[in-house]
Amino acid sequence: MSLTTDQNKLFRSDAQHRQEAIRLARAEALQNVGNPIQIPSKPLRVVVKQSKGKEPDAFIAESGWILRRVGLQSGKTKQLFKGHCGPVTSLDFYTTRTSKRELLISGSWDKSFKVWDLQTKTAMSTTIAHTDFIKTLLVIPELDVLVTGSSDKDLRIWDLSTLDSFDFSSLASSATASSSSTTTNELSDAPVESKKTGSGGAAPPAAVSQNPLPLLTSLKSHTRPIERLAYFLISTNSTEGSNANKTGKFGLVSTDSMGVLKIWELGRRIAEDGKISMQGAEKCSVRYHELAIYDLVVSAENGEIWTASADNSILLSTFSPSDPSSDPIPVLRIPHPTQTRSLLPLHLDYPNVRYLLTTTITPEELIRVWDLDSEELEPDAKREIRREWKGLPATTSVSNGLGAGGNEHLLPGSVREIEGHTNDVVSLSSYVVENGETGKKEIWILSAGLDGTLRRWIWLEMLEKKREKIVLIETTPQEGDEEKKESLLTEEEERELEELMMDD
């Protein structure tokens, strides 16, 4: 049976055609908004890496089976990492302890994670890690471990310390030799899928293990696919001594597609024979969201857990970094008109910038800026415990981009609503750039959308500059108003045709 992804050959409803028409019109109007960087496929996860004195880079996990490194000032692709056999969903970084080799780790729909050498772009290791898609991964450098979360509902922990024994030069040379027979443009943007799959919709090839990493342990408790991961250092309440607040154990926070959030305690254990093992125990499990938790930010320093959910809300919960067995306490829920996909609490990186950025999916596709010092967003644990959160409605209706009027209709506590993307905004990041004219450092915001763009925003302009929303007026053709279609005949041929018709 032959398969196709050509939308023109698939049945589509009137509503889908209408939404596509709206999206195309908005794309034309917003094509230069937010200093866009266009990429050939959809970004699924973006992480900004910034080194002192160097251009900040965005590392992008793409639906087109590749990872891309883009300079955020030049907007140019610097590196492509090709080798996965499916969309790349997640990424993180790890530096080996002895050789100080900088590595990139990526997870994919092909059920594997790969370890790449950033210097040579070579895949050092491929591990078939799960029985279903890898949806998220997380490096805990203090423990030298990688945690992967999958649609198979498992969390698995892998030993990264073995990477220190790898012969990077030898592996890079063998990889170069094996690919020397194929001549390709290193930075070609040709769709990877066309090279991997044959005509007729053939299934992609399965990933193959290469120098797989050792599995330390599995954590089995979630009953739905894992969505996001974060970690924190478990501290003590004592403040005596320079190391009094360090326990050597870490809290792992995981979320799933049913809105469940769990906290686990992780620690290394050294046996009498010198063998190292990883111990993990579930300490608490809560469900403060009705649907999937798409984004997660944890700050042990502030005692805050921020979550973005498909139940149309952002939630702030407080927790104790010294007691992972105590349930987080919800203190502030911020309702949205549609599902929320990503969030960026700026105050966690810039303490004087007490603002929160959030994004929503179609039909809104907005970036919202919230003032965390607003009285309308005053945290109150007692109120949140009493509040009925299921099906929580937003305080204003959703705009579909049609009709008159382009003014902002802000939700309580929101100070800006910013248009730019024409599909779901799936990732928000921040970075700092020195202004060449003033010499002052500026905060920039990077947003990534399923419209295949990264957009770069100067934070102060986002906050201070009011933008009118794009307004599309839907018109209904009236009888007799149809435009005359362009004829394929010349003027002389049209006259001859008219004469022949009159003769009849």
N, C-alpha and C positions, 0 to 999 in steps of 0.2 A: 504494500500500500504506500502510495506517495503522499508525503506530508508537505505542508506549506505554511510559511509565516507571513506571506504576502496579504496585507489587510484588504487589498482590493479584491481578493478572491474568497474572502470569508464573509459570511452573513453578518451584517451589522444593523442594529436597530436605528430608528430615527433619532433617538436620544444620543446614541453614540456618534452619529453623523453630526448632530448639532454640537456636541461637546468638542468634537474634532475641529469643527469650523471656528468655534470660539477660541480654541487653543491656537490655531494657526493665526487668527487675527491678533491675538494678544502677543504671540511670538514676534510678529512683525513690529508691533508697537514697542515692545520691550527689548528688542534685539541688542541695543547698545547700553542698556541699563546695568549698572554694577560691574563695569569693566570685565565683561565675560571672557572666559576661556572655553572654547568649544572642544569637546572630545568626541571621538567617533561612537562610543558606546555609553551605556548608562553608569554613572558612578554609584556604587553601592555602599562604600565606606571610604572616608577620607581622613587621613591623619597628617597634621602639619609637623614637620621636623625643622627646627631652627638651631643653627650653630652660630656662635659669636663671630661677628664680622663677615658672615656669609649670607647669601640670598636665602630666604626661607623657602623650603620646598614642600609641596603637597604630594603625598603618596596616595594613589587612588586605586582602590580595588574595583575593577570594572566588570560589567556583565559580559563584555567581549572576551573573557577568559584571560585577561592580562592584568598586570600591575603597571602603573605609569607614575613616573616621577616628573613633576612639573615645577619649574621655577616660578614663584608667585610674583616676582617683579617683572621678569621678562615674558612670562606667559608661555614659554617654550618647553616642549618635552625634552627632558634630559636623558631619561633611560626608560626602556621598556623591559619588563620581565615576562617572558613567554614560556609556558610549559604546562599550565593547568589544562584540564580537559572539561572545564565547565566554568560558569560565572565565579568570579572571585568575590567573596563576601566579607572578608575581614583581614586585618593585618596588625602587626606590632613589631617592635624592635628588641634586639638583644645584643649585648657586647660580651664576648668571651672574657673570662677573668684573666687568663694568662697571656694570650696572644693579642688581646684587645681588638679583636676583629669585629667590625660592625656588621650585623646580620639583620636581614629583613625576613619575617615569617608571615606566611599568608595561608588562609584557609579557603576552601572552595566547595562548590556543589559536587565536585568529583570525589568527595568524602576524604580527601587528603589534605595535609598541610605540607608546605614546602619551606625550606630554609635557604635563603639566597645570600650570597656574598655581595654586599653593596659595592665593593670595589670592582669586582669583575662581572657582576650580574649573573654569575653561575649558580645553578641550583645545587647546593651542597648535599641536601637530603630531601627525600620525599617519603612521607609516612602515611600509609592508609590507616586513618585514625578511627573512623566510625563506620556504621552500617548505613548511614544516611547523610544528608548534606551537613557540612560544617557551617554553622551560622555565625559563630563568634569565637574569638580566641583572645587570650590575655597572657602576657609574660609577667611573672613575678620575679624580678631580677635578684632580689635578696635571697630567694630560695633556689634560684637557678632552675625554675620549672616553667613549663608552658601549660596553660589550662585551655582545653577546647570544649565548646558546647555545640550540640548537634540537634538536628531534627529527630534523632533516635532517642532523645530525652536524657542522654547521659552526659555527665561531665567527666573528662578524662585528663589526667595529669601526667606530663611527659618530662623526662630528665634532659635538661639542656646542658648540663655540665659535661656530657660526653663530647660536645662540639669542640671543646678545647683540644681534644686529641686528633682532630681532623687535620689532614695534610691539605691545606687550602690550595697551595700552588699546584700540587699534583692533580687535584680534582678539577681545577680550572683548566689545566692543560688538556686533560682527557676530554673535557666537555667541548673545548675549542676544536680539538681534532675530529670529534664525532660530527661536528656541524660544518666542517670546512668544505664538504662536498656540496653544500647548499648555499647559493648566493642570494642573500636577501638584504634589503635596506634595513639597518638596525632600528631606525625610528619610523619604519613604515606604519601607516595607520590602516592598512588593508585589514578587513575584518578577519579575525583569527578563525571564526567559525567556518568560513569558506575554505580554509586550508585543512580543517580538522574533519569536516564531515563531507560525505559525498552527496550527490544529487539525490532527491527523493526523500530527504529528511532522515537519513541514516543516523542511528544513535551514536553519540560521541564515544571514542575509545575510553576504556577504563584507565584510571591512574595506575602507575606501576611503582612499587616501593623501590627506593634507592637509599642505602645507608639509613634505614629507619631508626628513629630515636626510641629508647626504652620507655615502656609504659610503667609508671610508678604505682598508680592506683586509679580506680574509677569510683565516682560518686553517683549513686543511683537513688533518687528520691523524687525528682520532678516527674510529672505525669504528662507534660506537654513539651513541645520543642523549646530548647533554650534560646533566648533572644539576646541577652546582654550579660557582661561580666565586669566586675570591678573588684579591687582589693584594698585593704588597709592594714596597718600594723596594729596588732592588739597591744595596748599599753596597760600599765598598772596605775592605780590611783596614787601611788607613792611618788614623791618628787625628790627623794633623798638620793644623792649620788648621781654621777654623770650618766649611768646606764640603768637607773632605777625604773625608767618608764619603758624599757624594752623587755619583752617577754620571749622574743625569738619565734613567736607564732604570729600567724597572719589570718585576718578575716577575709574570706572570699564571699562576695555578694553575687548572686545569680538571679536572673528573672526569666520567666517563660511566657508562652503565648496565651496563657489563661490569667495573667496578671498576678501570678504568685511570685513573691520575693523571698529568697532563702539566704541565710548567713551560715557559713561553714567555718570551722576552725582548722587551719592547716599548719603542720609543723613537720620538720624532718626528724627522723629517729635513727640513731646510729646503734646498730646491734653490737654484741660482744665480738663478733668476727670482723667488725669494721664495715659491714655492708650498710648502705644508707637506704632507708625506706621513707615513704611519705605517708603520714597519717592525716586523715580528714574525717571530720565528724560534723554532722548537721547540728546547729545550735538553735536556730529558730526559723519559723516559716510563717509568713503573713500574706494576706491577700486584700490589699487596699484598693486595687484596681479591678474593674469588671472584665476587661479584655487585655490583649497583649501589651506588654511593656516594651516599647520600641527603643527607648534610650534610657541610660542610667549614668548618673554622676554621683560619686561618693567622695566626701571630704571628711577625714578623721579629725583634722585640725579644727574644723567648724562644727563637727558632729552632725553633718547634714547628708541626707540621701535625697536626690532629686530624681524623679521618674516621669517619663512621657509615655502616654498610653493611647491605645485605640479607643478607649472609652471617653474620648474628647476632653481629657484633663491632664494637667501637670500637677504633680503632688510633691510637696516638701515634707519630709519626715525627719525627726531628730533621732539620734541613736547614741549609744555609749560605746566608744572604741575600746573601753576596758572590759566590757561585758557583752560578748557576742551572743550570749543566750537570752538577753533581754530584747523584747520586741521593739522595733522602731515605732516611734509615736507620730502619727500624722498630725501636722500643725497648720498646713496651708494647702488648699486645693484651688487651682485656677482653672475654671471651665473654659472651653473653647467651642466654637460652632461645629468643628469637624475633628477628625482624628489628629492627634499630635504625633509627629515623627521624630523630632529632635529638639534638644534644648541646650542652652549655653549660659550657665550662671557666671557672669563676668567677675563678680566679687570674689570668687574662689581663687582667681589668678591675679586680680587687680583689686585689692581690698577697698580702695576709695571709689570704685566704679560699681555702685550697688544697683545693677540692672540685670535683668534676665531676658534672654532672647529665646523665642520658641517658634516652631514652624508647624504648619498644618498641611493636610493633603488636599487633593482635588475635592470640591471645586474652588476652594479658597487659594491654596498655594501661596500663602503669605508668610512673611517674617514679622513677628510681633516683638515690640520692645516693652518691657514691664518695669516700672519703678518700684523696687523692693522696699523703698521707704514710704510708699503711698499708704495712707490710712486704710484704703480699700483692700490692701493686701496684708493687713496686720495678722501675723500668725496667732492662732488660738487653738490649742489642743482640745479644749473642752468643746468648742464649736465643731471641730472636725469629727470628733467622736460621735456627736449627736447627728451630724448631717447624714441624710440619706443619699448615698453617692451613686447608687445604681441609676443608669440612664440620666445622669445629671445634665440638665439642659444649659445651654449658653444663654446669656442675658440678652443677646441680640440675634437677629436672624442672619442666615448665611446669604452673602451676596453672590449671585451667579455671573456677575460681570455684565449684566444687561440693564438697561433702563437709564434714566437721567440722573444727573448729580454725581459729582466725583469727590465729595468731601469724605473725610474719615469719620466712621461711626465707631468710636473706640469702646472696647470693653472696660469695665471698672479696673483701674490700676494700670491699664495699657496707655503708653504715651505716643506710640507710633505703630503704623501698619505699613509694611513696605512690600511693594510688588517688584518682581524681577523674573522669577522663574515661571514657567508655563506647565510644570508638572510637579509632582510631590517633591518637597525639599527634604532631603534625607540626612543631611549632615551639616553641622555648624562647628566652626573652629575659629580660633583667634591667633594672631601673631603680631609682632611689633616690627615696625620699619622706621628708620631714621629719615626724617624729612630733609631732602637735599637742600632746600632753601633756608629753612629755619634752624636746622640741626637738632630739632627736638624729635623725640620718639613718639610715634603715633600708633595707636591700636587699630589694627585692621581686622575685619570679620570676613571669613570665607564661608560661603554657602554652596552646597552642591545639590543639584536636582536631577530628577529622572528625565529632564529635558535635554540631558547631555551637556550641561554647562556647569562650570565653576564660576561664581561671581564674587568679586572682591569689593568690599565696602570700607570706606574710612569711617571708623566708629563715630566720631563727633558729627560727621555729616549725616549719618543714619539717625542720630539722636536729635539733631537740631533742625535739619532740613525737612520741611513738610512737603510731601509729594501728593499731587492729586492722583487719584486712582484712575486707571484706564477704564473708560466707559464705552461699551459696545452697544449700539442701537440695533435691535433686531427689526428688520422690515419684512413685511409680507407683500409679495408682488401683487399688484392690482391688475384686473383684467384690462388689456389694451396697453399695459405699460411695459410689455416685454421688449427688450432691446432687439433691434434687428440684427440677426446673426450675420457675421461677415461672409460674403459670398465667395465661393471658390471659382466663379466665372468672371471673366473680364467684362467691362461695361458694354463692349460691342456684342459679346456672346449673350449677355442678358437681354439686349434689344432684340436680337435674332430669336431668342427663345420666346419672348413676349409676342412677337409677330406671328410665330408659328401657332401659339396658343390662341391668338385672336382669329386666325384662319380657320381653326377648328370650330 
